Amino acid sequence: MTDVKVEDILSVTTVPAGAEVTYQWYANNTTVVGATNSNFTVDGTYIREAISCKIIGTGKYTCKVTAGPTDVVTKANQIR
């Protein structure tokens, strides 16, 4: 698991770089509406929630992968 704090930017990377993929980020397994890029900026909305990302490859590189979940999100200078 990964420690995540408010204002962190989470990123996922796919290989090969030219693969056609879609991204969907989740907070506590609930879809984060509009979070469909390879990067996700954590804001205060997600304190005490675990973040994950589902990546779906299409075309030549068909697969489904879920990254995460992280540890629950904490405030910027908060110790768990």
ChimeraX commands (.cxc) that place a marker at each C-alpha (Angstrom):
marker #1 position 0.00,0.00,0.00 radius 0.5
marker #1 position 1.02,3.60,-0.50 radius 0.5
marker #1 position 0.73,6.58,1.85 radius 0.5
marker #1 position -1.29,9.29,0.11 radius 0.5
marker #1 position -1.87,12.83,1.28 radius 0.5
marker #1 position -4.10,15.67,0.08 radius 0.5
marker #1 position -2.50,17.46,-2.90 radius 0.5
marker #1 position -0.53,14.35,-3.97 radius 0.5
marker #1 position -0.68,13.51,-7.66 radius 0.5
marker #1 position -1.13,9.80,-8.39 radius 0.5
marker #1 position -0.01,8.47,-11.77 radius 0.5
marker #1 position -0.29,5.20,-13.65 radius 0.5
marker #1 position 1.86,4.28,-16.63 radius 0.5
marker #1 position 1.10,1.81,-19.39 radius 0.5
marker #1 position 3.58,-0.06,-21.57 radius 0.5
marker #1 position 3.98,0.11,-24.49 radius 0.5
marker #1 position 3.50,3.87,-24.64 radius 0.5
marker #1 position 1.36,3.57,-27.78 radius 0.5
marker #1 position -1.18,1.20,-26.24 radius 0.5
marker #1 position -4.79,2.37,-26.42 radius 0.5
marker #1 position -6.13,2.44,-22.87 radius 0.5
marker #1 position -8.84,4.02,-20.77 radius 0.5
marker #1 position -8.49,5.01,-17.13 radius 0.5
marker #1 position -11.06,5.27,-14.33 radius 0.5
marker #1 position -10.15,6.35,-10.81 radius 0.5
marker #1 position -12.08,5.18,-7.73 radius 0.5
marker #1 position -12.38,6.31,-4.10 radius 0.5
marker #1 position -13.42,3.45,-1.81 radius 0.5
marker #1 position -14.49,1.50,-4.91 radius 0.5
marker #1 position -16.84,4.30,-5.99 radius 0.5
marker #1 position -16.29,5.89,-9.41 radius 0.5
marker #1 position -14.76,9.37,-9.28 radius 0.5
marker #1 position -16.79,11.14,-11.97 radius 0.5
marker #1 position -14.59,12.75,-14.61 radius 0.5
marker #1 position -11.36,11.13,-13.35 radius 0.5
marker #1 position -10.39,9.38,-16.57 radius 0.5
marker #1 position -6.76,10.44,-17.11 radius 0.5
marker #1 position -3.50,8.72,-16.19 radius 0.5
marker #1 position -2.98,11.31,-13.40 radius 0.5
marker #1 position -5.22,12.02,-10.41 radius 0.5
marker #1 position -4.81,14.95,-8.00 radius 0.5
marker #1 position -6.01,14.06,-4.51 radius 0.5
marker #1 position -8.06,16.77,-2.81 radius 0.5
marker #1 position -9.67,17.04,0.61 radius 0.5
marker #1 position -12.80,15.29,-0.64 radius 0.5
marker #1 position -10.96,11.97,-0.39 radius 0.5
marker #1 position -9.65,12.10,3.21 radius 0.5
marker #1 position -10.10,8.66,4.83 radius 0.5
marker #1 position -10.72,6.98,1.46 radius 0.5
marker #1 position -8.55,4.52,-0.47 radius 0.5
marker #1 position -7.79,5.40,-4.10 radius 0.5
marker #1 position -7.45,2.96,-7.00 radius 0.5
marker #1 position -7.40,3.10,-10.79 radius 0.5
marker #1 position -8.76,0.63,-13.34 radius 0.5
marker #1 position -6.89,0.56,-16.65 radius 0.5
marker #1 position -8.50,-1.13,-19.66 radius 0.5
marker #1 position -6.48,-1.84,-22.78 radius 0.5
marker #1 position -8.22,-2.03,-26.13 radius 0.5
marker #1 position -7.27,-3.09,-29.64 radius 0.5
marker #1 position -3.94,-4.89,-29.89 radius 0.5
marker #1 position -3.32,-4.71,-26.11 radius 0.5
marker #1 position -6.56,-5.96,-24.59 radius 0.5
marker #1 position -6.48,-6.37,-20.81 radius 0.5
marker #1 position -7.90,-5.04,-17.54 radius 0.5
marker #1 position -5.71,-4.07,-14.59 radius 0.5
marker #1 position -6.52,-2.37,-11.29 radius 0.5
marker #1 position -3.80,-0.32,-9.58 radius 0.5
marker #1 position -4.09,0.15,-5.83 radius 0.5
marker #1 position -5.81,0.58,-3.55 radius 0.5
marker #1 position -3.70,3.06,-1.62 radius 0.5
marker #1 position -3.77,3.49,2.13 radius 0.5
marker #1 position -6.50,5.93,3.15 radius 0.5
marker #1 position -5.83,9.56,2.25 radius 0.5
marker #1 position -4.63,11.84,5.06 radius 0.5
marker #1 position -4.19,15.60,5.39 radius 0.5
marker #1 position -0.91,17.04,4.09 radius 0.5
marker #1 position 1.00,17.10,7.41 radius 0.5
marker #1 position -0.96,14.48,9.32 radius 0.5
marker #1 position 0.59,11.33,10.71 radius 0.5
marker #1 position -1.66,8.28,10.52 radius 0.5
marker link #1:1,2 radius 0.2
marker link #1:2,3 radius 0.2
marker link #1:3,4 radius 0.2
marker link #1:4,5 radius 0.2
marker link #1:5,6 radius 0.2
marker link #1:6,7 radius 0.2
marker link #1:7,8 radius 0.2
marker link #1:8,9 radius 0.2
marker link #1:9,10 radius 0.2
marker link #1:10,11 radius 0.2
marker link #1:11,12 radius 0.2
marker link #1:12,13 radius 0.2
marker link #1:13,14 radius 0.2
marker link #1:14,15 radius 0.2
marker link #1:15,16 radius 0.2
marker link #1:16,17 radius 0.2
marker link #1:17,18 radius 0.2
marker link #1:18,19 radius 0.2
marker link #1:19,20 radius 0.2
marker link #1:20,21 radius 0.2
marker link #1:21,22 radius 0.2
marker link #1:22,23 radius 0.2
marker link #1:23,24 radius 0.2
marker link #1:24,25 radius 0.2
marker link #1:25,26 radius 0.2
marker link #1:26,27 radius 0.2
marker link #1:27,28 radius 0.2
marker link #1:28,29 radius 0.2
marker link #1:29,30 radius 0.2
marker link #1:30,31 radius 0.2
marker link #1:31,32 radius 0.2
marker link #1:32,33 radius 0.2
marker link #1:33,34 radius 0.2
marker link #1:34,35 radius 0.2
marker link #1:35,36 radius 0.2
marker link #1:36,37 radius 0.2
marker link #1:37,38 radius 0.2
marker link #1:38,39 radius 0.2
marker link #1:39,40 radius 0.2
marker link #1:40,41 radius 0.2
marker link #1:41,42 radius 0.2
marker link #1:42,43 radius 0.2
marker link #1:43,44 radius 0.2
marker link #1:44,45 radius 0.2
marker link #1:45,46 radius 0.2
marker link #1:46,47 radius 0.2
marker link #1:47,48 radius 0.2
marker link #1:48,49 radius 0.2
marker link #1:49,50 radius 0.2
marker link #1:50,51 radius 0.2
marker link #1:51,52 radius 0.2
marker link #1:52,53 radius 0.2
marker link #1:53,54 radius 0.2
marker link #1:54,55 radius 0.2
marker link #1:55,56 radius 0.2
marker link #1:56,57 radius 0.2
marker link #1:57,58 radius 0.2
marker link #1:58,59 radius 0.2
marker link #1:59,60 radius 0.2
marker link #1:60,61 radius 0.2
marker link #1:61,62 radius 0.2
marker link #1:62,63 radius 0.2
marker link #1:63,64 radius 0.2
marker link #1:64,65 radius 0.2
marker link #1:65,66 radius 0.2
marker link #1:66,67 radius 0.2
marker link #1:67,68 radius 0.2
marker link #1:68,69 radius 0.2
marker link #1:69,70 radius 0.2
marker link #1:70,71 radius 0.2
marker link #1:71,72 radius 0.2
marker link #1:72,73 radius 0.2
marker link #1:73,74 radius 0.2
marker link #1:74,75 radius 0.2
marker link #1:75,76 radius 0.2
marker link #1:76,77 radius 0.2
marker link #1:77,78 radius 0.2
marker link #1:78,79 radius 0.2
marker link #1:79,80 radius 0.2
view
